[in-house]
Amino acid sequence: MNYHYEWVKYDKNIPGRILMQDKPGWRCNTTPHWHPELEFVYMIEGTLQVCIDGTEQMIQSGEFYFCNTKVIHSTATLDSTAHYKYIVLQLSHDFLLRFYDDCIFSIHRNTAYDKLKTQLQHLVCLSEHDTSQYSYNFIDIEKNKVLLEICQILLEECVLSSTNILKEPNFTGYARNVMEYVCEHYTQKLSLQSLAEIVGLSPQYLSKYFRKATNMCLTRYINLIRREHSNKFLLNKNMNISDVALSNGFPDVKTYVRTCKSVYGMTPSALRKELFSS
């Protein structure tokens, strides 16, 4: 699967996907990506740093973030060893299009936010529920009731009118094109100059707007994609760290080690131990 575009596999009987996450911080970091689904993440334990369309915010316990359809976003944690617990709801945008044409939403800290928060908390309760005494379909019905409540709140209180919907800036499109290319050619030698030529921009222009769209420099993004792909190589005990780095496009082991430390707070060797123990 390419990392620039996240393909969301929907849960059975639900127009989207619901995921309970309960894991250490080093496993909560994601590279910039997008998907057609709307995304809610409600924090139960811990503080998550999220970047949405180039804007950073901190989401603490008892809060949630919302991401519109096809918007570039990423997550990071401040403590790779701390414990984080949260629920992710990825809601079908096509499902909402059945009821309203201009499904772009704006959620502020107001009544709508509080209503949505209540529904997400209800979803947490359902997801943590002991389902042994209920049929699977019963829980699905309850979850769908919550999702319909969320849809109603979005459509009644959070829709931007067609005249207020901002058109997608060019830099977002440029960033997506570059992300797609990097994800397909991460093992090759990549440079700002070569990527700028591919999308028909000057290196300076691409550098500026890629940072604005993703809140990170292009070199860091390339190394993060290489790092994500390298994890499956770490599971091969017959490969040494140097081979893992070079097989995934890193110019040298030092860059690979530095990237792992910046994301996970540990070396590739330590990460390998964590992967085998998890």
N, C-alpha and C positions, 0 to 999 in steps of 0.2 A: 504494500500500500504506500502511495506517495504521501509525504508528510505535509505538503502544501495544501492538500485537500483532504479533509477527514470524511471518509465514507461512514455514515451512521447506520448501523443495523438496528432496525426498530425492534422493540419488545413485542412479543406475541399479544395481539388484541389491543395494542395501544398505538396511537399516532405519534410515535416518538420513542425515546429511550430514557430510562431512569436508572441511574447508577449511584449506588452508595459507595463512597470511597472512605477507607479507613487504613491509613498507611503512613510511613515516615515521610518527612519533607522531601527527601531526595527523589522520591518517586512521584512527586506532584508537579514537577517542572515540565512545561510543554513549550515547544517551539511555536512561532507564529503560524497559524493555520486558519482555515475557514471552512464552513459548511453551510448548506442551505437552511438548516434548522435554526430556530431561535434557541438561545441557550440561557438557562438560569443555573447559577451555582449558589447554594445556600450553605454557609459555613456553620458547622456544629461545634467543632473544636479547632482552634488555631486561627492564624491570620494569613490570608493569601494575597499576594501581590499580583494584580492582573493588569494587562495592557490591552486596551480595546481601541482599535483604530488610531494607535499612536498616543493614547492618553492613559497614564497610569493611575491606579487607585488601589487602596488597601481595603480588603474586605475582612472584617473581624467576625468573631463568633456572634451569631444572631443576626448577621447581615447577609445580603445576597447581591450578586452582580447579574446584569442582564446584557446579552449581546444580540444585536439584530442579525437578520439573515445575511450571509455572505460577507460579514465584517471580519477583518483580520484581528485575531486576538491570541494572547498567550498568557501563561500563568507561571509564577515563580514563588519560591518560599525563601524566607530569610534565615531559617534554621533547618539545615538538611537532616538533622537528627531528631527534631521535635516531631510530635505526633499530630496528625491532621485528620479531621473527620468532616466530611461534607457530602451533600447530595447534588448530583448533576441531573438536570432535566433538559433534554434536547427535544424540542417540540416541532413537529412538522409544520413548515411554512405553507406547504401545499394544502394542508388541512384547513388552515386559516383562510386561505384564498377562496375557499368555498363560500365564505360568508362576507368577505370584504376584499375589494380589489387592491387598495393601497395599503398593504400590510407592513408599514414601517412604523415603529413604535418609539415613544419617548417616555421613560419612567423616571420620575423625580421622587425625592423624599417627601411624599405627600400621602393622601388617603389611598391612592391606588397602590403605592409601594407597600403600605401596611396591609392592605387586603391580599396582595400577592404573597407577602411574607407569611401571612396566616395559612394560605393554601400550601406553600412550600413546607411549612412546619407539619401540616397534616400529611403531606406526602412522605416526610421523614418517618412519622409514626407508622404509616402503612408499610413502608419499606422495612422497618425494623420489627414489624408485627410477627408474632409467632403464627405462621400460616398452617401449622400442623392440624389445627382444629377447624380450618376452613378449606373449602375447595379453592383451587388455583383461580378459577373463574370469578369467585367472589371477590378476591383481592383485586383482580383486574377491573371489575366493575367499580369498586371504590376508587381505584386510581383514575379511571376514566372520568368519574364524577369530579375529581379534583382538577383534572386537566381541562374539562369543560368550564369549570369555574374560572380557571386562569384565562382561558380563551375569552370568556365573557368580559372579564375585567380589562383585558388588553383592548378588545374591540370597542368597549363602551367608554373607556377613560384614557387610553394611551395612544390612540391612532393619530398620526400626523396627517393633516389633510393633504390632498395631492398638490396643492399650491405651496405647501411648506416642506415637502419632501425634497431633501437636497440630492442633487444628482451626484453620482459617484465621482470623486475627484480622479483626474488622470493618474496621479501618482499611485493610487491604490491599484489601478489596473496594471501599471508598470511593475509594481511590487509583486503582484500575483504572477505575472509572466516570468519574472526573475526567479521567484520561489519555485515555480514549476520546473524551470530549466535546471536549477540547482538540485532539486530532488531527483531528477533523472540523470544528472551527470556529476554527482557529488564525488565520484571516485577519480574524476579527471582534474587536471590543473585548471583552476578557475581564478579569474582576476576581475577587478572592477572594470578595467578596460574592455575585456572580452565580453563581459555581460552587458555593458553599456552598448556595445556594437550590436548585440543580438536584439535588443529592444529599440535600437535607433535613437539613443540619447547620448549626451556627453557624460563622461564619468562623473563630473562634478554634480550634474543635475540628478543623475540616478542615485548617487550617494546621499544627497540631501533628502530626496523624497522617499527613498527606501527607509531611511532612519525615521522620517516623520510618520510613515505608515505602520512601522513595526516597533518603533522605539528601540532599535538596536542597529548597529552598523552592519553592513553587508558581510564583512569578513566574519563577524561573530555568528551571524545566521548560518553561513556555510559550515563553520566548524560545529555548530550545534546539530545540524542535520547529519554530518558525518559521525558525530558522537552518538546520536540515536541509533543509527544503523550499526555502529560498532558493538552495541550491547549484545546482539545475538552472536557475534564473533567471540565475545568474552566467555560465552558458555561452552566454547570449544577449548578444553583444557590443553589440547595439543598445540595451540597457537600461543606464542609469546606475545607480550604487549607490543613489541615493535612491529610484528607482523600484523596485528590487529589494526594498528595505526595506519600503516602503509596500505593495507587492503581497503581502507575506507577513505582514502584521499588525503589524509593528513600529510603535510610535507615532512614532518619529523615527529618523533616521540614526545619531545618537549611540548609541542603545540597540543597534542592529544592529552597529555597529563594536565596541562594548564586548563584546557576546556573542561575536563572532568571535574577538576577541583572547583572551578567557577560555578558549575551547575550542581554537583552533588556534594561538594565539600570533602571529597576523598579522591585518592588516586585510582587509576584503572585497576590496579591489583586489589585494592580494598573493595572497589565496586564489584569486582568478580566474586569475591567472597560473599558479599551481600546478595548478589543475584542467585548464588547457589543455595543460600540459606533461606531465601524468601519463597 
